[in-house]
Amino acid sequence: MNVVQPIALASDRVMTALIAGLELEFGRGAGEALASRFMEAEDIDIHWDARNEERWIGAYGSQEGEVELDRIAATGFLDGRWFVALFIVDGDGNAHGMLSCRTCASADAAALAFAQAR
């Protein structure tokens, strides 16, 4: 039986598990460097999947005939830190980009930054 958890529920263990898996595959010492590169490459999707709360900010400018995109503010907890980010998201809920991402010292600071996001 497999148990699947969203990143938001297991976010405090994401980096630890990623590093451990990469060290098993590529040897001790390589895991941390490879995990950092992996996180950079998948930064948008990882943050989007780790969100706890989101709020529509407004439409994101697009040309006639293109996919309609929205700006969405989101807050979440990833790798032991709270964050607030502004994403570009399509109508199917897929993140296409991250305009900004701010880490916060506490849940209260993240809640304040999330409320002020524009």
FIKE-543434 format. One record per atom (N, C-alpha, C): residue in three letters; x, y, z. Coordinates in steps of 0.05 Angstrom, whole numbers, padded with zeros to 5 digits, always signed. Layout:
BEGIN
ALAXYZ
...
// end
This chain:
BEGIN
MET+00017-00023+00000
MET+00000+00000+00000
MET+00018+00025+00000
ASN+00012+00043-00018
ASN+00027+00068-00020
ASN+00011+00090-00007
VAL+00025+00108+00006
VAL+00013+00132+00018
VAL+00024+00156+00003
VAL+00006+00172-00008
VAL+00015+00195-00023
VAL+00006+00220-00008
GLN+00025+00238-00003
GLN+00020+00263+00011
GLN+00027+00286-00007
PRO+00010+00307-00007
PRO+00018+00331-00021
PRO+00044+00343-00008
ILE+00059+00358-00025
ILE+00083+00370-00014
ILE+00077+00388+00010
ALA+00055+00401+00010
ALA+00048+00420+00032
ALA+00048+00405+00059
LEU+00039+00380+00059
LEU+00038+00365+00084
LEU+00065+00353+00093
ALA+00083+00349+00074
ALA+00109+00337+00080
ALA+00132+00356+00074
SER+00126+00382+00072
SER+00146+00401+00063
SER+00170+00404+00081
ASP+00167+00397+00107
ASP+00190+00399+00125
ASP+00210+00376+00120
ARG+00201+00356+00104
ARG+00219+00333+00099
ARG+00228+00331+00070
VAL+00220+00350+00053
VAL+00225+00348+00025
VAL+00255+00348+00019
MET+00270+00367+00029
MET+00299+00368+00023
MET+00314+00345+00035
THR+00307+00337+00060
THR+00320+00315+00073
THR+00316+00289+00056
ALA+00292+00284+00048
ALA+00286+00260+00032
ALA+00300+00261+00005
LEU+00300+00285-00008
LEU+00313+00288-00034
LEU+00343+00283-00032
ILE+00355+00295-00012
ILE+00384+00291-00008
ILE+00391+00262-00003
ALA+00375+00249+00015
ALA+00380+00221+00021
ALA+00378+00203-00003
GLY+00358+00208-00020
GLY+00354+00192-00044
GLY+00377+00196-00064
LEU+00385+00221-00067
LEU+00407+00227-00086
LEU+00433+00216-00076
GLU+00438+00216-00050
GLU+00463+00204-00039
GLU+00463+00174-00043
LEU+00440+00161-00041
LEU+00439+00132-00046
LEU+00446+00126-00075
GLU+00437+00143-00093
GLU+00441+00139-00122
GLU+00469+00147-00131
PHE+00479+00170-00121
PHE+00504+00182-00132
PHE+00527+00184-00112
GLY+00523+00175-00087
GLY+00544+00175-00068
GLY+00543+00198-00048
ARG+00555+00193-00025
ARG+00555+00213-00004
ARG+00569+00238-00013
GLY+00558+00261-00006
GLY+00569+00286-00013
GLY+00557+00298-00038
ALA+00548+00281-00056
ALA+00536+00291-00081
ALA+00507+00299-00077
GLY+00494+00288-00058
GLY+00465+00292-00054
GLY+00458+00321-00049
GLU+00472+00335-00032
GLU+00465+00363-00026
GLU+00468+00381-00050
ALA+00490+00378-00065
ALA+00494+00395-00089
ALA+00473+00389-00110
LEU+00468+00363-00115
LEU+00448+00356-00135
LEU+00420+00364-00126
ALA+00413+00362-00101
ALA+00387+00371-00091
ALA+00383+00400-00096
SER+00404+00416-00091
SER+00402+00445-00095
SER+00396+00451-00124
ARG+00410+00437-00142
ARG+00405+00442-00171
ARG+00377+00433-00179
PHE+00368+00410-00168
PHE+00341+00401-00174
PHE+00320+00421-00165
MET+00324+00431-00141
MET+00305+00450-00130
MET+00304+00476-00147
GLU+00327+00485-00157
GLU+00328+00508-00174
GLU+00313+00503-00200
ALA+00317+00480-00212
ALA+00304+00473-00237
ALA+00274+00470-00234
GLU+00264+00461-00212
GLU+00236+00456-00207
GLU+00224+00476-00188
ASP+00237+00499-00184
ASP+00229+00518-00164
ASP+00199+00526-00165
ILE+00190+00533-00189
ILE+00162+00542-00192
ILE+00143+00520-00184
ASP+00146+00496-00195
ASP+00127+00475-00189
ASP+00128+00466-00159
ILE+00152+00466-00148
ILE+00154+00458-00120
ILE+00140+00478-00102
HIS+00145+00503-00106
HIS+00131+00524-00090
HIS+00101+00523-00094
TRP+00093+00520-00119
TRP+00064+00519-00125
TRP+00051+00495-00111
ASP+00064+00472-00111
ASP+00053+00449-00098
ASP+00054+00450-00068
ALA+00071+00467-00057
ALA+00074+00469-00028
ALA+00056+00491-00016
ARG+00040+00503-00032
ARG+00023+00525-00022
ARG+00002+00515-00003
ASN-00004+00531+00018
ASN-00025+00525+00037
ASN-00050+00541+00031
GLU-00046+00564+00020
GLU-00068+00582+00014
GLU-00061+00599-00010
GLU-00082+00606-00026
GLU-00078+00622-00050
GLU-00100+00642-00052
ARG-00094+00664-00067
ARG-00113+00685-00071
ARG-00109+00697-00099
TRP-00131+00701-00114
TRP-00130+00713-00140
TRP-00123+00743-00137
ILE-00103+00752-00152
ILE-00095+00780-00151
ILE-00106+00796-00175
GLY-00106+00783-00199
GLY-00116+00796-00223
GLY-00107+00782-00247
ALA-00117+00791-00270
ALA-00109+00779-00296
ALA-00080+00786-00302
TYR-00066+00768-00315
TYR-00039+00773-00324
TYR-00041+00779-00354
GLY-00029+00802-00362
GLY-00032+00811-00390
GLY-00025+00790-00410
SER-00043+00786-00430
SER-00038+00767-00451
SER-00048+00779-00478
GLN-00037+00770-00499
GLN-00045+00779-00526
GLN-00070+00764-00535
GLU-00085+00776-00553
GLU-00109+00764-00564
GLU-00103+00737-00575
GLY-00119+00717-00568
GLY-00115+00690-00578
GLY-00097+00672-00561
GLU-00083+00684-00542
GLU-00065+00669-00525
GLU-00081+00658-00501
VAL-00069+00640-00486
VAL-00081+00628-00462
VAL-00085+00651-00442
GLU-00108+00651-00429
GLU-00113+00670-00408
GLU-00099+00662-00382
LEU-00084+00680-00371
LEU-00068+00675-00347
LEU-00076+00694-00325
ASP-00073+00685-00300
ASP-00079+00700-00277
ASP-00055+00703-00259
ARG-00055+00725-00243
ARG-00035+00728-00222
ARG-00047+00718-00196
ILE-00034+00699-00183
ILE-00043+00687-00158
ILE-00022+00690-00137
ALA-00030+00701-00114
ALA-00012+00702-00090
ALA-00017+00676-00075
ALA+00005+00665-00065
ALA+00003+00640-00049
ALA+00022+00641-00026
THR+00015+00628-00005
THR+00033+00625+00018
THR+00035+00595+00025
GLY+00058+00587+00036
GLY+00062+00559+00043
GLY+00087+00556+00060
PHE+00093+00531+00065
PHE+00116+00523+00082
PHE+00132+00503+00067
LEU+00158+00509+00062
LEU+00175+00491+00047
LEU+00203+00491+00059
ASP+00213+00468+00064
ASP+00241+00464+00074
ASP+00246+00481+00099
GLY+00226+00481+00117
GLY+00230+00494+00143
GLY+00225+00524+00143
ARG+00216+00535+00121
ARG+00212+00564+00119
ARG+00184+00570+00107
TRP+00172+00591+00117
TRP+00147+00602+00106
TRP+00154+00619+00082
PHE+00137+00619+00061
PHE+00142+00636+00038
PHE+00115+00648+00029
VAL+00118+00670+00014
VAL+00096+00683+00000
VAL+00106+00688-00028
ALA+00091+00679-00048
ALA+00099+00681-00075
ALA+00077+00691-00093
LEU+00084+00703-00115
LEU+00065+00712-00135
LEU+00070+00696-00160
PHE+00049+00681-00169
PHE+00051+00662-00191
PHE+00035+00672-00215
ILE+00042+00662-00239
ILE+00026+00664-00263
ILE+00014+00637-00267
VAL-00013+00635-00268
VAL-00027+00610-00268
VAL-00048+00610-00290
ASP-00051+00587-00304
ASP-00071+00585-00325
ASP-00098+00576-00313
GLY-00118+00574-00329
GLY-00145+00567-00320
GLY-00148+00539-00309
ASP-00129+00522-00316
ASP-00129+00494-00306
ASP-00114+00491-00279
GLY-00104+00514-00269
GLY-00089+00513-00244
GLY-00060+00505-00246
ASN-00049+00507-00270
ASN-00020+00501-00274
ASN-00004+00526-00273
ALA+00017+00526-00256
ALA+00035+00549-00254
ALA+00053+00551-00278
HIS+00054+00575-00290
HIS+00071+00580-00314
HIS+00096+00597-00307
GLY+00096+00609-00284
GLY+00118+00625-00276
GLY+00114+00635-00247
MET+00136+00645-00236
MET+00136+00657-00209
MET+00148+00684-00211
LEU+00131+00705-00206
LEU+00141+00732-00209
LEU+00158+00741-00185
SER+00152+00730-00162
SER+00168+00737-00138
SER+00163+00715-00117
CYS+00182+00713-00099
CYS+00180+00695-00076
CYS+00196+00706-00053
ARG+00182+00708-00031
ARG+00194+00720-00006
ARG+00193+00700+00016
THR+00214+00695+00030
THR+00214+00677+00053
THR+00208+00694+00078
CYS+00194+00682+00097
CYS+00186+00697+00121
CYS+00196+00682+00146
ALA+00200+00696+00167
ALA+00211+00685+00191
ALA+00191+00669+00207
SER+00165+00674+00203
SER+00144+00660+00219
SER+00118+00658+00202
ALA+00100+00643+00213
ALA+00073+00640+00200
ALA+00059+00667+00201
ASP+00062+00682+00223
ASP+00049+00708+00225
ASP+00060+00728+00204
ALA+00086+00728+00201
ALA+00098+00745+00181
ALA+00089+00738+00153
ALA+00087+00712+00147
ALA+00077+00703+00121
ALA+00048+00711+00117
ALA+00032+00708+00138
ALA+00004+00716+00135
ALA+00001+00746+00129
LEU+00017+00762+00142
LEU+00017+00791+00137
LEU+00026+00797+00108
ALA+00048+00785+00099
ALA+00057+00789+00072
ALA+00037+00779+00052
PHE+00024+00757+00057
PHE+00003+00746+00040
PHE-00020+00766+00037
ALA-00029+00777+00060
ALA-00051+00796+00060
ALA-00044+00822+00044
GLN-00019+00829+00043
GLN-00010+00853+00030
GLN-00001+00849+00001
ALA-00001+00824-00008
ALA+00008+00817-00035
ALA-00010+00830-00056
ARG+00002+00841-00076
ARG-00013+00854-00098
ARG-00001+00847-00125
// end
